[in-house]
Amino acid sequence: AWHGTRSDNFYGIFEHGLLVPGEGGVRVANGSAHGVGIYTANLDAAWLSEGFCTPGAPRKELLVCAVLQTWKVKHVADAQVVFDSAHVVPLFRATPPACVRSWPFERAGKKPSPVPSAGLLRPLLVLAFTRVLSGALVPDALRAKGCPAITLKAAGVVFRRAGFLPKELRDGGFSAEALKRAGFTLRDLVIAGFSAAELEKAQFSTTKLKDIGFSAQHLKGEGFSASVLKAAGFLLQELRDGGFSAEALKDADFTCGQLVSAGCSVAELREGGFSAKHLKEVLSYGSQELKDGGDSAS
């Protein structure tokens, strides 16, 4: 949504956020016909906000804002009146394209679908906005008002400084990789509920996953191979107890003798790809034992 104001207000807004009249000494400046709140305009009705810009300015600059659609936001034709400052976030300044004033002369037909604020932002704009807020009070103030992380994700707010918990950020849509870059530890992300596969994608090694407490059985269930777990330091017995077959352990370059020591039966070894001749030569089993295991020694 658009929000129009004098350009000399921009600095204060980016430092403290948009405020509902009555907060922080802000007074009603342009009336409150539809209630005391922050007045914004739909993206296709920028003209509603242009009249509140700096008079005589050669270029009309407006604030592009993310508005959380809740019961605290009232829609009046092409306007949105926000009654809780935690539900609107100024993202960046922009000059709107020329538009036709459809109302009150002619109501627009089908309204555009809501646009996720992430779709409005380019990476450089996010980076610039993050720098603006890096020393500001906006994240803390919004968190204190109960604003969820998902509301502000696209704005590039410094969530870690705002005190959001890793689980809140995960529920808000942040990946393990993003939270790792923000400085959260592996333990933080495990507590937040990220899976081992997600943590591996965030460049945490399998060895670190093992050290933090993931078992061979758990990692097998998430698709980690016996070879990968062996390289990470898991013992053969841990892998066997974790449910890996003799075939998977053979593929991980464990020898026939090692598998026998780990408790694999002749039948399992045969199913794992070891021949009867190989078993007889390496393990010195008798013909009858090999037959009992499912094959002939001849």
N, C-alpha and C positions, 0 to 999 in steps of 0.2 A: 504494500500500500504506500501511497504518497503522504507526506506531511509537509505543509508549508509553514515557514517561519522566517524571521529576519536573519540574514547571514551572520550578524554578530551574535546570534544565539547558538551557532553551530558548536563552538568550542565547549560551552557549558553542557550542551546536550550530549556530546560524545564523552564528556567526563563523568556526568552524573546520570545520563539517560533521560528519556522523556518523562515528565512528571505530570500527574493529574493536578489541576489547580487545587491549592490547599496543602500540597506537599512541598516541603522545602521553601516555603514563602512564595510559591508561584501563585499569581493571581489570575482570575479570569480576564483574558485580554480581548477576546472577540465574541463574547456572548456564549450562552449555553442553552440554546433552544431545545436540544435533545438530551439534556443532562450534563452534569459537570464531568468532563472526561477529556481525553486526548482525541482530537478530531483528525481522521485520516481519510484519504480518498482511494477508491479502487484504482488499479493500475490503468484502466481505460478511461479514467475521469480525472486526469491530473489538473484540469482547469479548476476544479473545486478548491485545490490547495494553492494554486498559483497566486491567488489574490492576497495571500498572507505573506508573500515574499517581500524582500526589501523594495520599497517603492523606487521606481526609476532605475533599477538595476538593469544593465544592458542584457543580462542573461538570467533567466529565472532558474535558480537552483533549488531543488526540493530534496528532502530526505526520503530515501527508499527505506521502508521499515518492514520488519517481519511482524505480523500480527497473529497471535495465537487465537484460534477460533473457539471461543468458549462462551458461556452465558454472560460473561463480563464484557462482551463486545456486542454492541447494538448496530444493526445494519439499517440505515435510513437512505433509501434510494441508492445512490452511488457512494455514499459516505459510510465510514465505520467509526463509531464512537467507542473508545476503549476506556472503561471505568477502573481499570487496575493497571498501573504503570508496569507491573511485572509481565504483562501480556503483550507488550509492544517493545520492539528493539530497533533502534536506529542502526541501519547497516552502513550506508554511505550516501554521499551527495550525488545528484545526477540532474541533468537537464532533460525534462520530458520531451518526447516528440510532439510535434504539432498535432492537435486532436480537435475533432468536431464536438461541440457542446450538444450532446444528445438530450440533456434534461435541463430545464423542465419542458423544452419545446417538443421533444419526442423521446419517449423512454426507449432505452436500448432493448433489443430483443433478448436473445439467449445470452446470459452472462458467461464470461470465460470461466473455465475451471480454475480452482485455486492452484496457484503456482508455488511449489515448494521453494522456500527462500534459497535453498542450495542451488536451484536452477538459475537464480538471478546473479550469482556471484562468480567472478573469475578468480583464479588463484591469487593474482596480485592484489585484488581488492580485499580478499580475505586476509592476506598478509598485512596489508596496510592497516586494516581495521584492528587486527590483533595488536599491532604496535601501538595504535592509539589507546587501546584499552589496557595495555600491559601494566600501567601504573595507576589505573583508575579505580573508582569504587563501584563501577557498574556491576561486575560479576558478583561481588559480595552483597551488594544491595538487592540484586535480583534473587540470589540464593536465599537471603534472609526472608524474602517475601514468599518463598516456597516455589519459585519458578523452576520447573524440571529442566534437566540438562538438554533434553531433546528440543526444547523451545529455542535454545540459543546455539545449537550446534553449528548452524550455517553462518552465524555471525562471527565465528572465530574467537569467541571469548576465551580467556585464559582460565579454563575450568579448574585446573589443579590449584591455582592460587586462590580460587574462589571457595575451595574447601569441599568440592564435590567428591563423593566416594567413588572408587573405581566401578562398583556395581551400578551406581546411578548413571555413570557415563556409558557403561556397557548397555544398560537398558535404554539409554538415549541414542544408541546407534553407533557408538564409537567402536572401532576395531581394536584388537589387542595390539596391533602394530602401531596405531595412533597413540594409544595410551603408553606404550613403551617409549615412543619418541617424546612424550610429555614428561617422562621421568619416573613413571610408576615401575615398581620392581616386579619380578616374576611372581613373588609371593602375593603381592597385591592383586595381580591378575588372576591367579589361581583362586584366591578368596572371592574374587568378583564372579567366578563361575565360567571363565573361558575354558574351552576344551583343549586337550593336548594338541589336537590338529591345528586349532587356531593359534596356539602359542608357538607351534613349530613354524607356522606361516609368518609369525612375527619375528622370526629369526632367533628363537630360543633353541639351543641345541638339545638333542635327545638326551645327552648326558646331564644337562641341567634339569630336564624334566624328571629324569631318574633320581637325581639328588634331592629334588623338591618333594619327592614322595610318590610319583606315579609308578604303579607296579607294571610288571611285564604283561599281566593279564589285561589291565586297563588299556595299555598302549596297543596291545594286539587287537583289542576290540575297536580301536580307532584307526586300524589299518596299518600300523607300524609292522614292518617285516622282522623276522628273526635276525636277519643279517644286520639290519639297522640297530636293533637292540643289543646284539652282540658287540657291535662297534662302540656302543654307548657304555659298555661295561657290565651288562647283565651276564650273570653266570649261566652255564648250561642248565643247571638244576632249576634256576628261576624261570628260564624260558620253558622248560618242560612242564613245570608246575603251572605256568601261565597258560598252558593249553596248546602250545605249538606241537605239531605232528613231527614224526621222525623225518618225513619228507622235507618239511620246512627247515628242520635243524640240519639235515644233510645239505640242503641248498645254502645254508649259512656256513658251510665248510667244517662242520663238526664231524669227526671220524666215527667209524663204526664202533670202535672200542670205547670212545667217549660216550656214545649213546647207550651202549650196554651198561656202562658204569652209572649212567643216569637213570637206569631202570627200564629202558625200552625192551620190549619182548621181541622174540624172533619174528613173530607175525608183524609187529609194527615196523621192524627193520626191513622186512620183505616188502611191505606196503610202501616203505619210504624209498625203495629203489635199489636196495642192496641185494645182489644175487645170492643164491644158495651157495654157489661155489666160493664167492667172496666171504660169506659168513663162515663157511667151514674152514677156509684157510686162515682167516684173521682171528676167529674166535674159538677155533678148535671144538666146535659143537659136533656131536655124533650125528650119524645119519638119521636115527630115530627122532632125535630132538628137532632136527630140521624138518622132518616129515610132520612132526607135531606142530611145527611152526607154519606149515602150509606149503611145503615144497619138498621135492626130492633132492637128495644130495648127489645123485648120480649125474 
